[in-house]
């Protein structure tokens, strides 16, 4: 995601122009992000040079500094841009902010020296001033030459468009370019791995949901089948009537059957003895009845 220079543009521009114009005592400005966002803001400004600026750098943050210094060779004002990435910054954040350097450098334009720093040794004031002197491309400036008595002032000379190539500066820039390309490549690889991992997790979640849906559907089908089977059994099985067993003893039942068989052909004779006699006779077996009749005949 790109750096946001629009949210605090007025404050950013004011701090930058105070250093660039030289009209105020401010000779350095420090910028950083608002929390974990990509919104750039003014962190601090000062007027006591590189020493004061270095003390404000935070090892846990990504910061950008724009500072004016005096060239030790020419005495002219030079501007230094510092891209500070503290050692305590997380790798993912480093990769994200590495893509912002070019945009921030374009906003803080006019720097004669650009430095990528990660430790305090990288921003040591003597080291920075040595780089400024090296970038000037001269061992002395015209302001250091004292006029000799009787010597004419140097006349203006015709200069060619040829500019001396600073091999050290070119090597430094090439090294910085390779460094940021490597950081960007690592960030892209991390992002690709994250996307791949998220895709795998999404597929696993979808598969788990599908398996769960299949299990629920199977259980519902089994429940419906069991309910239908129960209804079918209720329809097929008729109501069973339980017949109570005869409480009469077997000997009495047998006697009654024998009595009925015997009394069947002679109802007129039994009517002579009355109903009480009939009931009495019915409770005996055939042998008992014969004995009774024999007694009557005698």
N, C-alpha and C positions, 0 to 999 in steps of 0.2 A: 504494500500500500504506500502511496506517495506521501511525502511530507506535506503538512498543511501550514503554509505560510500566510494564509489569508485571515485566520481568526484573530491573530495579534499583529497584523501587518503594521499598524500605526506605531506601536511601541517598538517593534523590530527595526523599522526604518529610522525612527528617531535615534535609537541607540547607535545604529550603524553610521548614520550621517554625523553624529557628534564626534566619532572617532575619525571619520574620513575627512571632514572639513577642517579640523584643527582649530576651529573657532572657540572651542570650549576646553576646559582642563581635562576632559575625559579622553584617555588615550587607549582604553581597551573596553571591550564589551563581551560578555559571555552569554551564550544562548544554550538552552536545553529544552527537553520535552515536558509537557504537562502530564505527570504520572506515566502511565503505560500507553498513552495515546501518541499519535503522530503530529500533535499540534505543537509547533515551536513557539517558545516564549523567551523573554529576556530574563536571564538568571541573575546577572549582576553587572555593574559597570564600575570603573575605577579610574584613577588618575596617577597612580604610582608605578606604572610600568609592568614589565614582565614578572617581577618578583611578586607583586601583589596578585597578578592574574593567576600565577601558578598555584598560589595558596588556595584559590577558590575552586580548583579542579577537584571533582569527586570521583573516587575510584569505582563507585557503583553506578555511574551514569554515563550516558553518551552526551557529549557537549561539543559546542563549536565556539571558537574564540576568534575575534578580530581585533588586532592590536597594532598600534603605530609605534615604530622605533626609529632611532636615528642611525643611519648607516655609518659604521665606524670609519669607512674609507672616505666617503664623499660628504658626510654630514647631512645628507638629504634625508627626508622622511621616507621611511619604507613601511609597508604594511605586511603583516604576517597573519595568515589564516591557519588555525590549528583545529584539526579534527581529532577530538579526544574520545577514546573508547576505553573506559576503565576496565581493569582486570576483573572486577567483580560483576561485570555485565554478563547476563546469560547469553549463551551461544545463539539462540534463536533471535534474541533482540539485536545482537551484533549483526546478524545477517540482514535483518530488516532495515536497520539504520544505515548499513553500508550502501543501500540503494538511494539514500537521501543525500549523500555527500555532494554529488554533482549539482543537485538543485540548490543546496545551501550555499555552495561555493559560487554559483552563478548569482545568487542574491547578494552575497557579500563580496561583490566583485572589486577588483582593484588590488588584490594581494600580490606582492612581489615574491613571497615565499609561502609555500603550503607545506604543512607538516602533519603527518599522521602519527599520533602519539598514543601510547598505552600505559606508560609508566612515567614516574617523575624524572627519570634520567632522560627521557625523550624530550622533555620540556625544560630542561635545565637552561637558565637564561644565557649562560656562556655558549652552550651548544647552539641555541637559536640565533644568537648574534653572529656566530661563526658562519652559519648558513646564510644569514643576510649578507655578510661580507663576501661570501663566495658567490652569491647571486649577482652582486654588483659587477663582477667581472673585471675589477681594477684593484691594484694594490694601493693606490692613493687617489685622491680627488683633487680637482683644480682648486678647491678652497684651502687645501693644505699647503699649496705652493706660496712661498713668501716672495714678494717682488724685490728684486735686487736693485740697488742704486744704479741709476744710469741705464737700466735695462728697459727696453720698450715693452709695453704691454703686449701680450700675445695677440696676434691678429686672428680674426676668424678664419678658420680653414674650411675648405670644401670637404664635406664628408660624403662618403659613398653610402649606398644603401646596404652594403654588406654588414652583417652583424656577426660578431664572434660567437662561435658555438661553445656553450658550456657543457663539456662532456659529463662532468659530475652531476650537473642538474638533470641532464637528459637520462642518465642512468638511474638517478633517484626517481624521476617521474615514471620511467619504465618499470622499476621495481614496485612502485606504488600501484601502478595500473595492474600488474600481475597479481599483487596482493588482493586488491578489491575484486578482481575477476575470480580469484579462488574463493573468496568469501561468498560471492554471489552464487557460484556454482554449488558450493556446499549448502547454501540456503535453499537453492532449487531442489537439490537432492533430498533434503529434509522434508520440504513441502511435498515432494512426490511420494516419499515414504509415508507421510501422514495421510495423504489422500488414499493411497493403496490400503493402508491399515483401516481407515474409516470405511472403505468399500468392503473389505473383508468382514468387518464387524457388522455392517449393514446386511450383508448376505447371510451371515450366521443368524442374525435376529429374524430375518424373513423366514429362513428355513425352520427355526424354532417355532415361529408362529404357525407355519403350515403344518408342522408335526402336531402341535397342540390342537389345531382345528380338526385334523384327521382323527385324533384320539377322541375328541369330544363327539364328532359325528358318529364314530363307531360305537361309542357308549350309548348314544341316543338310539341308534338302530337296534342295539341289543335290548335296551329297555322297552322299545316299542314291540319287539318280537316277543319278549316275555309277557307283556300285557295282552297281546293278541292270543298267545297260547293259553293264558289263564282264562280269557273270555271263551275260547273255543272249548276248553274242558268243562266250563260251567254249562255251556249249551248242550254238550253231548251226554254228560252224566245225569240220569234222571234222579228224581228224589227217591230215596230208599225208605220204604216203610218197614219198620222193625215190628215183627209180630211177637207179641208177648207169649211166652210159653204157657201151656196149660198147667194150672196149679194143682189139678187133681192128681192124685197118685196113680201110678200105672195099674195097680191091682184093682182100684175102684173103677177106672175107665174100662178095664177088661171085663169086670163084673157087669157093668152097665151094658156093654156091647153084648155079652152073653145073655143078659136078661132080656134085652130087647129082642134078640134073636129067638129066645124061647117064648117070650110073651106075645110075639107077633101073631101066631096062628090061633091063639085062644083068648081074644079079648073078652068074650061073653062070660067065660068062667071067672076071670079075674074081677069082673065088675061085681060079682057076688060078695066079695070081701071088702069092698070099699076102697077109697083112694089111699087110706092109711096103709092098708095091707099091700097095695100095689107099690107104694114107695118103699115099704119094708122089704118086699120081695126083690125089688130092683137093685137093692144094695148087696145082694148075695150072689154067689156064683151059681152055676147050673146044678151042681151037686147039692148045694144047700136048699135050693128050691124043691128038688125032687124029694129030699128028706122031709121037707115041710108038708108036701102033698101026701106023702105016705102016712104021716102022722094024722093028717085030717081024715084020711080014708079009714084009718083004724078007729 
